[in-house]
Amino acid sequence: MSNSSSLEVNAGDAHDREAQCPLDGPELSPKDRMIEEQLAMLDPQVMAIVSLAEKQFTGSLYQELVSDDCIDAFLTRCDLYDVETERWSNIPKTEEISDKSELYKPIFEIIDEIMKGLGNGVDGARQIKQTHDVQLLHREQPETDHYSSPSLAIKARGPSFELPTFTKNGSSTSIGFSNVTACFDVERSNIEDAHNGSSLSQLAQQAIYARQIFIQQPNRKFVRSLVITEHCFHFYHFDRAGAQFVSYVNYHSNPDAFVRIILGLSSTDEEVLGLDTSVQWVIEDGRKTGGSVTVIDDKTKVEKTYSMVDTEPSVIRYTLYGRSTVCWIVWDAENEQKLFIKDAWTPSKRPDPEHELLEEALGLEGVVQMVACEGNRCETQDFRAAPEHCWQPPNSSKGRRCVRVVEEYFEKDILCFGSEMELLCALRDAIAGHANLYAVDVMHCDISCNNIMLGRPGAKPGYRGLLIDFDGSARIGRITPERSVTGSRRTMSISILNNISNHERGLLLSRDHLDELEAFLYVFGYIIHSYSAPGKFNPPSFILDWIEARTAQAHYLLKSLYLLHPDPTLDKRIQPFWSDATVELYLGFYTFIRQMAAEKERIRLWRHLTDEEQEEILDGITSNPDSHYDFVLGLFDQAIENLSHCKGEKTV
């Protein structure tokens, strides 16, 4: 992942209450088609890692917000609640309801009464709104005209909330996913029958709302919502480890839990809402005009607040589940420099977390340097029902923790090279940086164009190109074939692609330094075949195939054709922009990697050998990494020297 200012996203989403599940058949209305598209965007894992919490969980929430005595006093004086019959008196009985819309107003009145009667939202910072006929626009990459219309939503003002920018027709609107604390859907109880599929569809719909809130409120730690019927409510909790819900809580006979949840979801304390208040904005006329991120370094315990360069994150993943990385470019006023802050949710028990590997890389040339980190800001288990009080599917996701890393900031990745010399120097120093990492027992595991940054103007040798993004990295001693499948498939080695494609047969090979050098070759090849000049991207058909390939098997076949073909004729497909020095370097690098990849493939295909014999031969190929790095770096050094003697070195 580049730490430049370009926006990085992963898609995922779905929509409006009216559809209960994806619809099949040719006669879809435009709205139903939109809903189906949104449901298809949802992270598949979310629907598979849902835990069902006991009803006591809802009763345990938000106890600190209001005492039992205060709730009792409120219910006694509230005209909408009948203490004698233990019932919200304005809610019609099931037989009196012909359509769910008849429940909108009474449920709205109850929520409004709770918020006003117990103090929250009195100053207008929180307001319950009917939104069943309002289009809350989705934010996607690429852009869509999708929207959702939850039955009700709590509109908010505060340092984490901003007015939506535009409606579909370009006009302004006062409520959207950027300024709601929670969404509620209203349903009739006859839709609650689990056998008609509504439970799954309700979960999917709430996941759609949650995902949009995560996207449009990028400092969210968790999102909660309710589905309310005339009898009960269903409680939904979403965080980066998946979803948790509680079903069928009778809010007539159990009003205390309902009151507390409404107060929690409308709280003016943003931490209670699930927002990270270390990330804050300056709001003027409903718009974000500035912001800051505060970091408390684990090592020094020093708290430091950095100003945002832009109020929008430079990187955001449009996912609900998983790492869900959000990054910020900030200004360090003390040292007068830009820095890069990365927040990511990593598995709680993951070995070799990124910040620990960056600690190992301190002082190494060719590797981004960490400035500060918070290795465990919070964990998803902090917000959820305890495991002993909920049912979870077998092999469901474990907890995740939020890790914040502050790094040096580099503006441009290697694809932004401005001259032939700049490219060769950047690629050379990044490879040297990889060798430096290898020397301290760290493997990067995700070499790609996005993860090689250009050094700052005038950078000295060793810092002209740098490796970033250690999400998938690992200590070499912990790498196994099963842990060798991380990284961008576009630059993944043939050996690792074969592991993925043929994992049920044949020898699985652990990732080694040759796989990483092969990835560097693919970066080089991608550029030298596609760029007719700096900034001019004219890829040939085989590079377009790389870009469009979607499966590991497809990438394996394409890479094999490129690297192992008996007559590759690469020199005929190199863009004419490149000098003889660069072409000679590329062909020398290619020939070396071609030989190594062919040797590894032969080992895999030698069926008559035992596993031990195969491993012994493989060790003979991979046992001298220093000589391999030296050889490749020697090719680059010679090419850079040759190019420096050329007149009129090619630039933009």
LUMZAFI-707369 format. One record per atom (N, C-alpha, C): x, y, z. Coordinates in steps of 0.2 Angstrom, whole numbers, plus 5000, padded with zeros to 4 digits. Last residue first. Layout:
N
XYZ ...
//
This chain:
652
505650674907 504950684905 504950724899 507150604901 506750624907 506050634904 508750524897 508050534895 507550554901 510250604895 509850554899 509150574898 511250664887 510550674886 510150624889 512550544886 512350614886 511650614885 513150424899 512750444892 512550514892 513650404911 514050424906 513750444899 512550354918 512850414920 513350444915 512450224912 511950284910 512150354912 513450164918 513450164911 512950224909 513050164932 513650194930 513650204922 511850094931 511850164933 512450204931 512349974927 511950004922 511850084924 513149934938 513449944931 513049984927 512149924948 512649974948 513049984942 511349824943 511049894943 511649944944 512249714944 511949734937 511649804937 512449714957 512949734953 512749744946 511249674962 511449744963 512049764959 511349544958 510749584955 510949654956 512449494965 512449494958 511949544955 512049514978 512649554976 512649554968 510949434980 510849504980 511449544977 511749314978 511149334974 511049404974 512549314989 512849314982 512349334977 511649304999 512049364999 512349364992 511049184999 510649244997 511149304996 511349034998 511849084997 511449154995 510348934997 510748945003 511249005003 509548904987 509348964991 509848974996 510048784981 509948844977 509848904981 510148694992 510748714988 510648774983 508748684995 509248725000 509848744996 508348604985 508148674985 508548714990 508948484988 509148524982 508948594982 508248465000 509048465000 509248504994 506948454996 507148505000 507848515000 507048334988 506848394985 507048454989 507348244998 507848254993 507648324989 506248245006 506848265009 507348285004 505248204997 505248265000 505848295002 506148104984 505748114991 505748184993 505848104967 506248124973 505848124979 505048084956 505448024959 505848034965 504548204952 504148164956 504548104959 505048354950 505348284950 505048244955 504348474950 504048424946 504448354946 505048544959 504348534961 504048474957 506248564952 506248524959 505548504961 505848644942 506048574941 506048534947 505548764948 504948724945 505148654944 506748794952 506348784957 505748744955 507348814940 507648764944 507148744949 506648924935 506548854931 506848804936 506949024943 506249004943 506248934940 508349044940 508149024947 507448994947 508249084926 508649024928 508448994935 507549194928 507249144924 507549074926 508349274935 507749254938 507449194934 509449294925 509549264932 508949234935 508649354915 509049294913 509149254920 508249474921 507749424918 508049354918 509449534922 509049524928 508549464926 509849554909 510249514913 509949494920 508849634904 508949564901 509349524906 509049744912 508449714912 508449644910 510349794907 510149774914 509549734915 510049814894 510549764896 510449744903 509149924895 508949854892 509349804894 509950014901 509349994905 509149924902 510850044891 511050024898 510549994902 510150084880 510450014880 510649994887 508650154887 509250154884 509550084884 506850164882 507450144886 508050134883 505950194872 506150244876 506850224880 505350084866 506050114863 506350164867 504949954877 504750014874 505450044871 505149784872 505349834877 505149904873 504949674864 504349704866 504449764871 506149624860 505749654855 505049684857 506649574871 506949634869 506549664863 506049444873 505849504877 506049574874 505949314868 506049374864 505749434867 505749184874 505349244877 505349304872 505649034871 505949094867 505549154869 505148954881 505748934878 506048994874 504549034895 504449014888 505049004885 504649074908 504849014907 504748994900 504049204909 504749194912 505049124910 502849214902 503349274902 504049254904 502249094906 502349114899 502849174898 502149114919 502549054916 502749074909 501349214921 502049224923 502449174920 500149154916 500449214912 501149224914 499949054925 500049034918 500349094914 499749124937 500349074936 500449064929 498649204934 499249234935 499849184934 497749094934 497849144928 498549174928 497849044947 497949004941 498149044935 497349154954 498049134955 498249094949 496349264945 496449204949 497149194949 496249374937 495949384943 496049324948 497049484925 496949424928 496649424935 497249614921 496549594921 496449524924 498649634921 498149684925 497449654926 499049534913 499249534920 498749574924 498549584901 498349524903 498449514911 499249694899 498549704900 498249644903 500449634896 500449674902 499649684904 500149584884 500349534889 500349574896 499949704876 499349654877 499549614883 500849844883 500649794877 500149744880 500350004889 500549934890 500449894884 500850144891 500650114884 500750044885 500950294900 500850224900 500450194894 501950414904 501650384898 501550314898 502750444915 502050464915 501650444909 504250434905 503950444912 503250474911 503850334891 504150394894 503850394901 503150214889 503550244883 503950304885 502950084899 503050154899 503450184893 502949944898 502249984898 502350064897 504149884900 503649864894 503049904893 504649934911 505049944905 504649924899 503649904921 503749974919 504149974912 503549764921 502949804921 503049874918 504949744924 504649724918 503949754916 504949784938 505449814932 505149804925 504049704944 503949774944 504349804938 504649584941 503949594938 503849674938 505849594948 505849584941 505249604938 505249594961 505649654959 505649654951 504849454961 504349504962 504649574959 506149394962 505649384956 505149434955 506549434974 506849454969 506449454962 505549344981 505549424982 505949454976 506049224978 505349244976 505249314976 507249224983 507249224976 506549244974 507049224997 507249284994 507249284987 505549124998 506249145000 506449204996 504149035004 504349095001 505049105003 504148855003 504048925007 504348975003 503248754992 503848784994 503748854998 502448604991 502348674993 503048704995 502448474979 502748504984 502648584985 500748404974 501448424973 501748464979 499148464978 499648414975 500248444974 498448564984 498248494986 498648444983 498848684979 499048664986 498848594988 499048744966 499048674967 499248654974 498848884968 498448844963 498448774964 499748914978 499048934979 498648884974 500948874973 500748844980 499948854980 501048944962 500948874961 500748844968 501349064967 500649054963 500548984963 502549034972 502049054977 501349044973 503249014960 503248964965 502648974970 503149134953 502849074950 502749024955 502849274964 503249234960 502849164958 501749424961 501949364965 502349314961 501249534955 502049524956 502249464960 499949514956 500249534949 501049534949 499649474968 499749424964 500049444957 500349554982 499949564976 500149504971 500249454998 500549494993 500049504987 500349285004 500149355005 500449394999 500749155005 500249175000 500049245000 501449085015 501849115009 501349145004 501049015025 501049085026 501349125020 501148885020 500448915021 500448985023 502548865020 502148875013 501448905014 503148985032 502948915030 502548925023 504149085042 503749075035 503749005034 504849105053 504149085054 503749075047 506149145049 506049085053 505349065054 505849275045 506049225040 505949155043 504449365050 505149345051 505249285047 503449455038 503549405043 504349395044 502149555030 502849535032 502949485037 501049615027 501049545026 501749515028 501249755031 500649715033 500749645033 502249845028 502449785031 501849745034 502549975019 501949925020 502249855022 503950005008 503450025013 503049965014 505650035003 505149995004 504650015009 506350164993 506250134999 505650084999 507650244984 507050204984 506950174990 508650324989 508350344983 507750304981 509450284999 508850315001 508450344995 510650244994 510350204999 509650225001 511350394990 511250324988 511050284994 510250534995 510950504994 510850434993 509050634987 509250584992 509850554990 508550734978 509250744981 509450694986 506950714984 507350744979 508050754982 506650554992 506550634992 507050664987 506350404983 506650444989 506550514987 504850324979 505450364977 505650404983 504350164985 504250234985 504950264982 503550024983 504150044982 504150124981 502249984983 502649974990 503349994989 501649984971 501350024976 501850034982 502349884964 502449954962 502150004968 502849764977 502449784971 502549854970 503149634988 503449684983 503049694978 502749575000 502249604996 502649654992 503749515009 503249475006 502649505002 504949545017 504449595016 503749555013 505649465030 505449455023 504849505022 507049475042 506349495040 506249485032 508349455047 507849405048 507149425046 509249555044 508949555051 508349505052 509449525031 510049515035 509749525043 508249565025 508449495025 508949475030 508449705025 507949675029 508049595030 509449715016 509549735023 509049705028 508849675005 509349635007 509549655014 507949775003 507649705005 508249665007 508749885001 508449885007 508149815009 509149834988 509649844993 509349845000 507949864982 508249794982 508749784987 507950004983 507449964986 507649884987 509050034976 509050044983 508550014986 508550004963 509149974965 509149984973 507450084961 507350004961 507949974964 508050204961 507550194966 507450114967 508950204950 509250214957 508650194962 508050184940 508550134941 508850134948 507250304940 506950234941 507450184943 508150404938 507850404945 507550334946 508650374925 509050364931 508750364937 507450404918 507750334918 508150324924 506350514927 506850494923 507050424923 505350514936 505350564932 505950564927 504150394942 504850414941 504850464936 502950344947 502950414946 503650434944 503050214951 502750224944 502750304942 503550214964 504050204958 503750224952 502650344972 502850274971 503250274965 502850494982 502750464975 502950394975 503050544995 502450564991 502350524985 503250485011 503550495004 502950494999 503550505028 503050515022 503450525015 503950395041 504150445036 503650445031 502550345052 503150335048 503350405044 501650275065 501850345062 502550335058 500350165067 501050175066 501150245062 499250085077 499350145074 500150155073 498149955078 498849965078 498950035074 496849865086 496949925082 497749945083 496549695084 496749755088 496949805084 495249565084 495749605081 495949665085 494849395088 494849465089 495349505085 494449275075 494649295082 494649365082 493149205066 493649255066 493849265074 492749035068 492549105066 493149145068 492748895069 493248925065 493148995063 490948885071 491648855071 492148885067 490049035076 490148975072 490848945072 489649065093 490049085087 490149025083 488649125105 488749075101 489149095095 489049205121 488849205114 488949145110 489749205133 489049225133 488749235126 491049175131 490649125135 489949145135 491549295125 491449235121 491049175125 490649445129 491149395131 491049325127 490149555117 489949515123 490549465123 491249695113 490849635112 490649605118 492249785115 491649815113 491049755113 493449725117 493249775121 492549795121 493749645106 493449605111 493249655117 494449725097 493749715096 493349685102 495549835107 495349775103 494649765102 496649975105 496049945108 495949875104 498049995102 497550055104 496950025108 499349935102 498749905104 498249955107 500450005098 500449935096 499749895098 500850145092 500450125097 500150055095 502350225087 501850175086 501450165092 503450325077 503150315083 502650255082 504250315065 504350375070 504050355077 505050205055 504550215059 504750275064 505650225038 505750225045 505150235050 505750115024 505450165027 505550165035 507350065018 506650045021 506350105025 508550105013 508050075009 507450045011 509550065028 509450095022 508950065017 508950045045 509150015039 509050065033 508550105056 509150125054 509450095048 507349985060 507550055062 508350055060 506849865058 507049895052 507349965054 506249815070 506849785068 507249825062 505149905069 505649915075 506249875073 504449845059 504749905058 505249925063 504049725066 504549725061 504849785059 503149785075 503749755078 504249745072 502149835067 502549885070 503249855073 501649725061 501949765057 502449815061 501849565070 501449625068 501949675065 502249425072 502649475068 502149535065 500749335074 501449345075 501749395070 499149385080 499549375074 500349385076 498149405089 498749355091 499149345085 497249495083 497549505090 498149465092 497449545067 497249495071 497649495078 497349725065 497749665064 497449615069 496849865058 496549815063 496849745061 497750015057 497449955054 497249905060 498250175052 497850135057 497650075054 499650275049 499250215047 498950175053 500250425044 499950385050 499550335047 501650505039 501150465037 500950425043 502250685039 502250615041 501650575039 503150825034 502550785033 502650715036 503950935045 503950885040 503250855040 504451015056 504351045050 504350995044 504550965069 505150945064 505050975057 503451025074 504051025078 504651015073 502350995066 502651065066 503251065070 502050875055 502450875061 502750945062 500550845047 501150895048 501350885055 499950695039 499950745044 500550785044 498950585030 499550625029 499450685034 498250435036 498250505036 498950535034 497250285032 497950325033 497850395032 496550135037 496450205036 497050245037 496149965034 496650015034 496450085033 495549845037 495149905036 495649965037 495749705040 496249755042 495949825042 494049655043 494749645041 495149695044 492549715036 492849665040 493649665038 492149815027 491849815034 492249775038 492949925016 492749855018 492549865025 493750015008 493050015008 492749945010 495150085015 494850025012 494150025013 496050235011 495450205015 495250145011 497150355012 497050285010 496450265015 497050485016 497450475010 497350405007 495550545023 496150505023 496450495017 495250725023 495050655021 495650615021 495850845026 495350815031 495050745029 497550845025 496950845022 496450815026 498550855035 498650895029 497950905025 498150875052 498050835046 498150885040 499350895065 498850925060 498750885054 499650785079 499850815072 499250845068 500150785095 499650795091 499850825084 500850665106 500950715101 500350715097 501550605121 500950615117 501050675113 502650485125 502550555124 501950555119 503150355128 502550375132 502350455130 504150295121 504350355125 503750375129 503450175116 504150175119 504250235123 502250205111 502250155116 502950155120 501650375110 502150325108 502250275113 500150425106 500550415112 500950355111 499450545095 499750485096 500150485102 498050615086 498550615092 498750545093 497750715073 497750645075 498250645081 496550835066 497150815070 497150745072 495950965054 495850905059 496550885062 494751065045 495451055048 495350995052 493551075041 493951125039 494651115041 492050995038 492750985041 493151035037 490451085040 491051055036 491651055039 489551155047 489451085046 489951055042 490151275050 489551275046 489451205043 491651185054 491351255053 490751255048 492551085064 491951095060 491651165060 493951005065 493751065066 493151075061 494050835071 494050885065 493850945068 495150695076 494650745077 494650795072 495650555084 495550585077 494950625077 495450515096 496150535095 496150565088 494150465097 494250535098 494950565098 493350355088 494050365090 494150435091 491750305092 492150345088 492850355091 490750245098 491150195095 491650235090 489950315107 489650305100 490050255096 490850345117 490250295118 489950275112 491650435111 491950375112 491350315114 490750545110 490950515104 491250445105 489450585120 490150565121 490350525115 488150605117 488550655115 489350645116 487250465112 487650495117 488050555114 486350385106 486250455104 486750495109 486650255109 486750265102 486650345101 486350265123 487050255121 487150265114 485050285123 485450335126 486150325124 484550165118 484450225114 484950285117 485050085128 485350075121 485150135117 484250125139 484950125139 485350125132 482950085134 483150155136 483850165136 483149945133 482949985127 483150055128 483349905146 483849895141 483749935135 482149955152 482749975154 483349965149 481049885147 481149945144 481849975146 480449745145 481149755147 481349825145 479149745141 479349715147 480049725150 479449815128 478949825133 479049805140 480549755122 480649825125 480049845128 481149595121 480549635122 480649705125 482249555109 482249575116 481549625117 482649475098 482049465101 482049485108 484449445097 483749445094 483249445099 485949515095 485549495100 484849495097 487549495086 486849525087 486449485092 488949545078 488749515084 488049535084 490249525065 489649555067 489349515073 491949565063 491349535061 490749565064 493049635067 493149565068 492449525065 492749765066 493249745061 493349665062 491049765070 491749795071 492149755066 489349795074 489849775069 490549805071 487849735081 488549765083 489049745077 486149745084 486649735079 487349765081 484649685091 485249735092 485849705088 482949695089 483549655088 484149705088 481549715100 482049745095 482549695095 479749695099 480349685102 480849725097 478449725095 478549685101 479249695104 478449795083 477949815088 478049775095 480149805080 479549785078 479049815084 481749865075 481249875080 480549855077 483449845074 482849835070 482249825075 484849955077 484249915079 483749895073 486649965078 486049975075 485449935078 488350015079 487749985081 487150005078 490050005075 489450035073 488849985076 491750045080 491250005079 490550045078 492650145077 492950085079 492350035079 492850275065 492450235068 492850175071 493450375058 493750365064 493350315068 492750395046 493350355046 493750345052 491350395041 491550415047 492250375049 491150335029 491050405029 491150435036 491450195031 491750235026 491750305027 490650165042 491350165043 491650205038 489350195036 489550235042 490350225043 489350085027 489350155025 489550205030 489349975035 489949985031 489950065029 488049995042 488749995046 489350015041 487149975031 487250035035 487850045038 487549845028 487549895023 487649965026 487149775040 487849775038 488049835033 485849785039 486149825045 486949825043 485649695029 485449765028 485749815033 486049575034 486349605028 486249685027 485149565044 485849565046 486249605040 483949545036 484049605041 484749615043 484249425030 484149495026 484249555030 484249335040 484849345036 484849415033 482949355045 483449365049 484149375045 482149315034 482149385036 482749395040 481849185030 482549215028 482549285030 480849125035 480749155029 481349195026 481149065047 481149025042 481049055035 481049165057 481749145055 481749105048 479949295057 479949215057 480649205053 479749425056 480249405061 480349325060 478649475050 479249465046 479849435050 477749495060 477649435056 478249425051 478049625066 478349565069 478249495064 478649745054 478149715058 478349645060 480049855057 479749805054 479149775058 481249985055 480549965058 480249915054 482950015058 482449995054 481849975058 484050145062 483550095064 483150075059 485750195064 485150185060 484750135063 486750325072 486550255072 485950255067 487350445070 487650405075 487450335075 487650535055 487150495059 487550455064 488450595045 488250635051 487650595055 488750525034 489250555037 489050595044 487550475029 487950425033 488550465037 486550615031 486850565027 487250515032 485650765030 485750705034 486050655029 485450875022 485550885029 485750825033 486150915006 485650885011 485850885018 486251004991 486450994997 485950955001 486150944974 485950984979 486250964986 486450844965 486950894966 486750944971 485650734963 485550794958 486050854960 486050654974 486150634967 486050684962 486750774986 486350724984 486450704977 488350804994 487850814988 487350764988 488950795007 489150845002 488650864997 488250795024 488350765017 488550815012 489150875037 488550875033 488750835026 490050775049 490050825044 489350815039 490750735064 490150735060 490250785055 491650745075 491750685070 491250685065 491250855083 491950855079 492050795075 489550875079 490050865083 490750865079 487850815077 488350875076 488950865081 486750695070 487250715075 487650775072 485250595069 485750645066 486150685071 484850435069 484950495074 485450535070 483450375059 484150385060 484250445065 482350255052 482450315057 483250315057 482350165041 481750195044 481850255048 483550195028 483350165035 482750205037 483850195013 483350235017 483150195023 485350225003 484950185008 484450225011 486050224986 485850254992 485450204997 487050244972 486750204977 486550244983 487650284961 487150324963 486750284968 489450274963 488850254960 488250294963 491250284959 490650314961 490050274958 492250134961 492050194958 491350224960 491950184977 492450194972 492450124967 490650264986 490950204983 491550224978 489450304998 490150324995 490450264992 487750334996 488350284998 488950324994 486550445004 486950424998 487550375000 484950415009 485650425012 486150395007 483550485005 484050445002 484750465005 482050465014 482650505013 483150465010 480950395019 480850425013 481450475011 481450355031 481150305027 481050335020 481850435041 482250435035 482050385030 481550545055 481250495050 481550495044 482750565067 482450585061 482050525058 483350635083 483050575079 482650595073 484750725086 484050725084 483850665081 486050805095 485750735093 485050745092 486150935097 486750895094 486550825092 485150995103 485150995096 485750955093 485150995117 485451055113 485451055106 484650875119 484250935121 484450995117 485350755118 485150785112 484750845113 484950685133 485350685127 485050715122 484050685144 484550735144 484950735137 482950605146 483550595150 484150635148 481950665137 481850655144 482350645148 482550665124 482450725127 482350715135 482650525122 483250565121 483150635125 481350475124 481950455129 482550505128 480650545115 480550555122 481050535126 481250485103 481250555104 481150575112 480750355105 481550375105 481650445106 479350375104 479750345110 480450365110 479250435091 479050465097 479350445103 479650325083 480050385083 479850425089 478650235086 479350225088 479750285088 477550305080 477550295087 478250275090 477950325066 477850385070 477850365078 478150185061 478650245061 478550295066 477050105061 477450105067 478050155067 476450105048 476050135054 476450135061 477350045040 477450125040 476950145046 477049915040 477549935044 477550015045 475249885039 475849905036 476349925041 474249855048 474149835041 474849845037 473949825064 474449855060 474349815053 473149765074 472949835072 473349865066 473749645077 473149645073 472949705071 474849695086 474949665079 474349665075 474449865093 474549785093 474549755086 475450015092 474849975091 474949895091 476150105105 476250055100 475650015098 475850185115 475650215108 475850165103 476250125127 475550125125 475350155118 477250005130 477250075127 476650085124 476949915146 476949925138 476949995136 476549875159 477249865156 477249865148 475349905164 475349855159 476049835157 475850005173 475449955176 475449895171 476650095166 476950055171 476549995173 476550135150 476150125155 476450075160 477350275141 477450205144 476950195150 477050405137 477050345132 477150275135 477250495147 476550475145 476450415140 478350465160 478250465153 477550445151 478450455174 478150515172 478050515164 478950325174 478450335178 478050405176 480150325167 479550285164 478950305168 480950415175 480750435168 480150395166 481050335186 480750395187 480550415180 481850225181 481150215184 480750275184 482950295177 482550265172 481850245174 483450325189 483250385184 482850355179 483650205195 483250245198 482950305193 484750145187 484050115187 483550165190 485650285179 485550235184 484850205184 486650295164 486050315168 485850265173 487850255159 487550325157 486950345161 488350145163 488650205166 488250265164 487750045156 487550055163 487750115166 487950015142 487850085144 487550085151 487449835143 487749895139 487549965142 486749735149 487449755152 487649815149 485749705141 485549735147 486149755151 486349645130 486049715129 485849745136 486749525136 487249575134 486949645133 485649445139 485949485145 486449535142 485449375128 485049435129 485349485135 486949325120 486449315125 486049385126 487449335103 487549355110 486849335114 488049255090 487349275093 487549275100 489149315077 489049275083 488349305086 489649285060 489149315065 489049275071 490449255049 490749265056 490249305060 489849265037 490049195039 490249195046 489549395033 488949345034 489149285037 490949435032 490449465037 489849415039 491449375021 491649345027 491149375033 491049445010 490749385011 490849355018 490649615011 491149565012 490849495014 489449674999 489649655006 490249605006 489149674985 489749714988 489949694995 487949614984 488549584981 489149614984 487149714989 487249654993 487849614991 487149804979 487449824985 487549764990 486549734969 487249754968 487549774975 485249724974 485649664973 486349684972 484949864975 484949824981 485349764980 484849894961 485349924965 485449884972 483849804957 484449794954 485049824959 482749864964 482949804966 483649784963 482749994957 482849994964 483149924967 482349944944 483049984945 483249984953 481749784946 481649854945 482349884946 481949634937 482149674942 482049744941 481649514929 481249574930 481349614936 482449394929 482549454924 482249514925 483049324944 482649334939 482749394935 483249364962 483449324955 482949344950 483949464974 483349444970 483649414964 484549454991 484649464984 484149434979 483249505003 483849455001 483949474993 482349595006 482549555011 483149515009 482049765002 482249704999 482549665005 481849875009 481249845006 481449775004 482949945015 482549905019 482049855015 484349965004 483649985007 483249925010 485949885001 485449935002 484749925006 487849865001 487149844999 486649895001 489649834998 489149875000 488449834998 491349864993 490949814997 490349854999 493049884987 492349894987 492049844992 494449974993 494249904991 493449914992 495550104988 494950074991 494850004989 496550244990 496550174989 495950144992 497050394983 496550364987 496550284985 498750464985 498250434981 497750394985 499750514992 499150544994 498550514989 500850374998 500650434994 499950454995 501150255003 500950305008 500950375005 500450104995 500750164995 500650215000 500449945000 500050005000 500450065000 
//
